[in-house]
Amino acid sequence: MRISNSLISNCVKALSQSMDNRTMTMLARRLMPGYDLHARTGIQSSVAIPNQNAARQIMRDIIQHHMFLEFALLLIEFSDQGKGIAGRKISIPYLRQILNGVYQMGYIYDKSNQIFVENPAERKTRNWGTLKNNVEYTIAFLRIDIVGNTKIVRKHDAKQLDEVYLTMRDLLINSTEKRNGRVWSWDGDGGLAAFCFGNMNESAVLSGMEIMHDLFLYNHTQCPLEDGLNVRIAVHSGPFEYTSNNEELQNSDTVKRVAELEHKHTGKNCLTISQPVKMMLETLTSKQFLEIKSSNQRAYFEYKVRLGCDE
């Protein structure tokens, strides 16, 4: 992450002009527990450190520890735009310039989650440019699988299937990324998408519904398979300790739950969601789902494309 000299300069001025050494150290310790300003500057503890020198040292250490975005979030929290510190809000100069600098770095502020995420108009990475390994987040997962893949492979030539499966993958990517989700895996006959910001459950469910609608049209207008392309889609959300390792990803309890929901409790050309997901949906979306019986006594809810004459 490249941080411009002008942005660093504004951060130093913001700290030195709004906080004393004690408050700056409190901020630094929120990011780097046990932070010792005197030890870092090499100045004896009995000697006062000028505010500007203290601010420069803290900024050097924050950048060295790759915690600049977390620092910017703390400035918002400490300021009169946030909760303040120890019950006191601080008027922080240059905050607008600092936030503009973060925006120019390719990040936007997600106010509902109080976090910076990469601007999807500029780049799209697996972790939204902000999730950290071994840190737990709440994630909404969408799992999609093509029904009867083995049978389809036996009946059709590879070139034809490659085109069909590429269409399926594109449907998943398009519906996911327009809602700031990310496709984390694609296995050729199925995949996993993740949503982490805003109303993640609503975004995941709307993506699934859109795939169902687009696939319905594709099957009736373009699909070369005589039986069409049939899928199962499931959405479940829960805690997830972020990892970029695909093997570790599959061992997550929440990922296992969404895989089980898709495999065991979802019918052909249906979208099934769990109770935690349904509770977070907008009323109009929630009404589209009907409760279904399950073998494990959990409440699940189903959506499928219905024509006007369907009950």
N, C-alpha and C positions, 0 to 999 in steps of 0.2 A: 504494500500500500504506500503510494508516494504522497507525501504531504508537503505542500508548497511552503517556502520560507515565509511568505506573507501570512499564510494561515497560522503557522507556528507563532509568528510575531503577534498576531491578534490574540492568540490564546495566552501568551505571556502577559500581554497588557490586561486582558480580562481578569486573570488571576491576581496580578500584582496591584491592580487598582480597585479590586472589590473585596479582597480577603487579606487577613493578617496571616502570619506564618502558621499559627495554630490551626486556623480553618483550612488553609491550603494543605497542611499535613493530614487533617481529617479526611479531606477529599482523596488525597493520594492513598491513604490506608484503605479506603473503600475498594480501590483497585488492586493495591499491592499490600496485603496485610503485613503489619510490622514495619512499615516504611519508616526509616530514620533519616530525616532531612539533613541533620548535622553530619551523620556518617557518610551520606552520599556526596555532600559538598566538601568533606574533609575539614570542616570548621569545628573547633571545639564547642561543646555544648554550652559553655558559659558565655560564648560570643554570639551576639544577635546577627542574624543573617538578613541583609537587605531584601526587601520584598521582591524586587525584580530578579535578584540572583536566585532566590528561592523558587520563583515561578519558572525561570529558565531550567533549573535542575529538575524540577518535577516534570516539565514537559519533555526533557530529554529522556527521562526514565520511562515515562508513559509510552513514548514512541518506541523506545528500545524493547518494551514488553508487548508491543503490538496491541495496545489498548486505547488507541485514539478515539474510536467510535464510542467506547464505553465512557471515556472522559467527557465527550460531547454530551452524552446522555446525562451524566452527573451535573454538568453545567445547567442543563434544562431543569433537572430536579431541584438543584439548590436555588435557582433563580425565582423571581416573582411569577414565572410561568408554571412553576412546579410546586412541590411540597415544602421546599426550603430545607434547612438543616437545623436540628434541635429546636424546632418550632419557629425559626426565624428565616424569612425569605430574604434573599440577597439580590440587589440590583446589579446585574452583571453587564458592564459595558462590552461592546463589540460582539455580543451574542448573535445578533442578526448576521453580522459579517462572517462569524464562525459557521453558522448554519448554512449560509450561502456557499461557503468554502466546502463544506461536507457534500452539499448538493452537486457542486462542480466535480467532486471526486467520483460521482456516479451513485450516490446514495440518497434516499428520501426517508423522511421521518414518518413512521407508522404510529400515529397518535394513539390509536386504540390499544396497541400493545406496548407503546412507549419504547420503541426500538428503531434503529436505522436498518433499512434493507436496501439492497441494490435496486437501482432504478431499472425496471424491466424494459424500458424503452432503449436502454444502452447496453445491457448485458443480462444474461440469464444463466446463473450457475446453480449447481445442485443445492447449495446451502444458503441461497439468497445473499451470499456475501457476508453472512453474519453469524450463522449457527456454528457452534464450536464443538469439536469432538469431546465426548464424555460429559457433556452438559445435557441435562434433561429438559425437554420442551414438550408442549402438548401439540400433537400433530394429528391432522385428519388424513387418513389414507383411503385411497380409491384403488381397489383391486379389480382388474378385468381379465377374463379368460375366455378363449374361443372354445365353444362347445364341440365335442367330437373331433378334435384336431387329428387324432390318429386315423380315423376313418376318412377324413377329408384328404389327408396326405396320400393315402392309398389310391384314391379315386382320381386325383388330378395331377397334372404335370407340374414340375417345380417352378417353371417360369410363370405360369398362370397364378400359382399360389403366392409367389413372391410379390406380385402386383397387388393381389387381394390383401395380403397381410401388411404390405406397406400402406395401403389405404387405411387399414385398421389402426396402425400405429400413428398415422397422421391425424386421424380423428381424435385419438387420445391426446396427442401433443397439442393440437389446436384448442381443444376444449379446456385443457388444463392450464396452458400458459396464458390464455386471455384472462384468466382469473388469478394470475400470479401464483399458480401452482407449479410444481416441477415433476417431470417424469423421472423417477429414480431407477427404474429398471424396465427393460423390454426383452422378453424371452423368445420372441418370434410368434408365439401363440397366446401371449398375455403380458400384462405389465402391472407396475405399481406406480401410482402417482401420490405426491404428498402436498399438503396445504398447511400453512403455518400462521398466516396473518389475517387480520380482519375477522370476518365471520367465516372461519375456515370450513366449518361443517356445511354451511350454506353453499360455499364455493365448490366443495367437493361434490355435493349432491347435484347441484345445477350442471356441473361438468358431466356427471353420469347420465343425467336426463338428456342432455344435449347429444351425447354419444348415441343414446338409444334412438332419438329422433333421426339423427343423420344416418344411422345404420339402417333404419326402416326405409328411408328414401333410397339409399344405396342398393339395398336388396331388391327393391321394386323397379329400379331404373338402370343400374349399371353392373351389378354383381354377376360375374360369369358362372358362379356355382349354382347348379339347378335347385339346390335346397337353401340357397342364400347363406349368409354368414351369421351364425348365431353366437351370442355371448352371454356370459353371466357377469354382473357387476355388483360389487359390494363396497360400502363405505362404513368405516368405523374410526373413532378417534380416541386418543388416550395418551398417556405419557410415553415418551420415546427418548432414550439417551442417544443423542446424535452420533452417528458414525458414518464415515465415508466408505467403510468396508462392507461390500455386499453380503459376505458370509455372516458377519456380525449383525447386519441389518435383518436378515431372515430369522435370527434367533430372538428378536425383540418380541415380548409378549403381545404388544399391540399389533405388530405386523402379523404374528401368528393368528390373532383373533380375526383380523380382516380376511386372511386367507381361508380360515375355517368357515367364516360367514359366507364367503363366495362359493367355496367348494361343497359345503354340506347343507346350506340353508337357502340357496338361491336357485330359482328355476331358470329354464332357458328363456333368454331375452327378457330377463327381469333385473331390476335394480333393487337390492336389499340393503337396508340400513339398520344400525343398532339403536337401542333406546337412547344412549347418550347423544347420538347424532340428531335424532328426531327432536329431542328436547331443545336443541339450539337452532332449529330451523325457523324461518319466517312463516307466519300463519298460512299464507297462500301456498307455499311450497309443502308444508307439512300436511295439508289437506289432500295432497295428491297420493299419499301413501296409505295403504291398508294393512292392518295388523295381520300377521300370519302365525300359524302354530309352528312351534319348533320342538324338536326332540329333547332339547336340554333345558326346557322350561324358561328360557330367556325370551324377552319380547323382541320381535323383529318386525320390520315393516317393509312392504313391497310396493314397487312401482313398475308398471309396464305400459307400453304404448297401446292405447285403446282407440279404436275407431269410434265414430259418433254413434254407431248402432250397437256397440258393445255394452254389456251391462257393467 
